[in-house]
C-alpha cells in the first residue's frame, strides 16, 4: 500500500509537494535504530567481501532514509532520492552533513573496513536517537 501511494497518481498529483506529517516519517522508520544495530551485527560477522559490501550498502541507505524522522512539522515536501534526503538533512543539521555524506557515498559504493563503518554507523544512529528524543521533549 505504501509503495502504491508513494509512486502512483496521488504522488504525481501533488502529494509530495504538501508532504506527509513527521508522524508518518516516524511511523515508517520508528524501528530504524534497531534495524541499523542489526546491520552492524551482520556486518561484523560478514564472511566475505561481497556480503560485507552488500550489507554496508543496505545499512547506509537505511540510515540516509531514516534521517527523515528528524523532519519538522514545517517541512514543505517529501524527499524522493537519497540525495534529496542528504540535502534536506544538511539544511537541518549542517554540523552532521559530512558524516551523512560518508553514508551517502557508501549507499552507492561502499569501501570502508567493516569495523570503521560500524563505528560510524552506531555513533550516528545513537546521535539520531538522542536528537529524536530531544525533539519529542521540546
SVG drawing of the C-alpha trace seen along z (x, -y; Angstrom):
<svg xmlns="http://www.w3.org/2000/svg" viewBox="-4 -25 43 41">
<polyline fill="none" stroke="black" stroke-width="0.4" points="0.0,0.0 2.8,-2.5 4.6,-1.9 1.5,-2.4 0.7,-5.7 4.2,-7.0 4.6,-6.4 1.1,-6.4 -1.3,-9.1 -1.6,-10.6 2.2,-11.2 2.1,-13.0 -1.0,-15.0 0.8,-17.0 1.1,-14.7 4.8,-15.2 4.5,-19.0 2.5,-19.2 4.3,-16.3 3.0,-14.0 3.4,-15.0 6.5,-14.0 4.4,-11.4 4.3,-9.3 8.1,-9.5 8.4,-8.3 5.9,-5.5 7.7,-4.3 11.2,-4.4 10.4,-4.1 12.5,-0.9 15.5,-2.3 17.8,-2.2 17.1,1.5 17.4,2.3 20.7,0.4 22.1,2.2 21.1,5.4 23.0,4.4 26.1,3.6 26.0,7.1 25.7,8.7 28.5,6.6 30.7,7.6 30.0,11.2 30.3,10.9 32.3,13.9 33.2,12.4 33.8,9.1 30.7,9.4 28.4,9.8 30.2,7.0 29.7,4.5 26.1,5.5 25.3,5.1 27.1,1.8 25.2,0.5 21.8,1.6 22.7,0.1 23.9,-3.2 20.6,-3.5 18.5,-2.7 20.4,-5.3 20.0,-8.0 16.3,-7.3 15.9,-7.2 17.1,-10.8 13.6,-11.9 12.5,-11.1 14.1,-14.4 11.7,-16.3 9.9,-19.2 6.2,-20.0 7.0,-22.9 8.9,-20.8 7.2,-21.5 8.0,-18.4 8.8,-14.7 12.2,-13.8 12.4,-11.4 16.0,-10.3 18.9,-9.5 20.5,-12.8 17.3,-14.7 17.4,-13.2 21.0,-14.1 20.5,-17.6 17.5,-18.2 19.4,-16.7 22.3,-19.0 20.0,-22.0 18.6,-20.8 21.9,-19.7 24.8,-21.3 27.3,-20.1 26.5,-16.5 26.3,-16.8 29.8,-15.5 29.1,-12.4 26.0,-11.7 27.9,-12.2 30.0,-9.1 26.8,-7.1 25.5,-8.5 28.8,-7.5 28.5,-4.0 24.9,-3.7 26.4,-3.8 29.9,-2.5 30.9,-1.0 34.6,-0.8 35.3,-1.2 36.6,1.7 33.7,3.2 34.8,2.0 35.2,-1.6 31.8,-1.5 30.2,0.0 31.7,-2.6 30.4,-5.4 27.0,-3.7 26.5,-3.1 27.7,-6.6 25.4,-8.3 22.4,-6.0 22.9,-6.9 23.1,-10.6 19.8,-10.3 18.1,-8.6 19.2,-11.2 18.2,-14.0 14.8,-12.5 14.2,-12.1 15.2,-15.7 12.7,-16.8 10.0,-14.8 10.6,-16.6 10.8,-20.1"/>
</svg>
